Amino acid sequence: MDFTEFAVRLKAARARAGTQEDVAALMRREGGANLRTLARWEHGEVAPRADHLQVFCLVTGSSADWLLGLPGGEPPGDATTGVAE
């Protein structure tokens, strides 16, 4: 899978979970990236660090395997986050 497909999948997972602002706020709270960085991921400008990808998956309910195009990865369902309120 190329990086463009990763960016498309990441944006789709984020959109299911909420706006860029909402997801970025949850990520910041969990020690992840900020709004600008999230936007850069979605535009395919940069790739997330492993620790930020983990937080993204946590707050969006996404599978890293699916985002990376690995076998067995399931697309995100309706947004339910693993982040404690």
Buried (B, 14 or more C-beta within 10 A) or exposed (E): EEEEEBBBBBBBBBBBBBEBEBBBBBBBEBEBBEBEBBBBBBEBEEBBEEEBBBBBBBBBBBBEEBBBEEEEBEEBEEBEBEEEE
